[in-house]
Amino acid sequence: MLFRYKKSFEKIAMGLMSFMPKERELKKLQQTMHIYEENPDWQLFLWKKEDDFVGLLGVEVSEKSYTIHHLSVNPSHRGDGIGHEMVEKIQNLMQDRKMLATEETEPFLKKCPIKKGDL
């Protein structure tokens, strides 16, 4: 299940985001978290499986599109389809907006079943 980020999830979110290659350095990770906390166009979501948060999805939303900047799954849960489920849920949430990717998220997103017209 997808949950919108709250400040009380900060340590969990930072841990999950740190699995992304460009977010491993603490200072960069803190800067990224600051963007999600301060900019309303940047939205962060956590994926909960049973009692644990095991995935993270970060998007930048505009009027007609949204860009997936961050997508991370705890290594012990990779291969379970969680990344694909998060992408499907965000597509449903964003409805008629076009999904875009960054250089870092595009390879994974191309493997996901996507709505017509996305990417």
Number of C-alpha atoms within 10 A of each C-alpha: 14 18 13 13 19 12 9 8 12 13 10 16 23 18 18 23 25 18 15 16 9 12 19 14 10 11 10 13 17 12 12 15 18 11 14 17 17 10 10 10 15 19 20 24 21 26 22 15 13 8 6 10 19 23 27 28 26 22 21 18 19 12 9 10 15 23 19 23 19 22 24 24 24 16 11 8 13 13 10 10 11 21 22 16 16 22 19 15 13 18 18 12 10 14 12 12 18 19 24 19 19 13 7 15 17 15 11 12 21 12 9 15 11 15 14 8 9 15 14
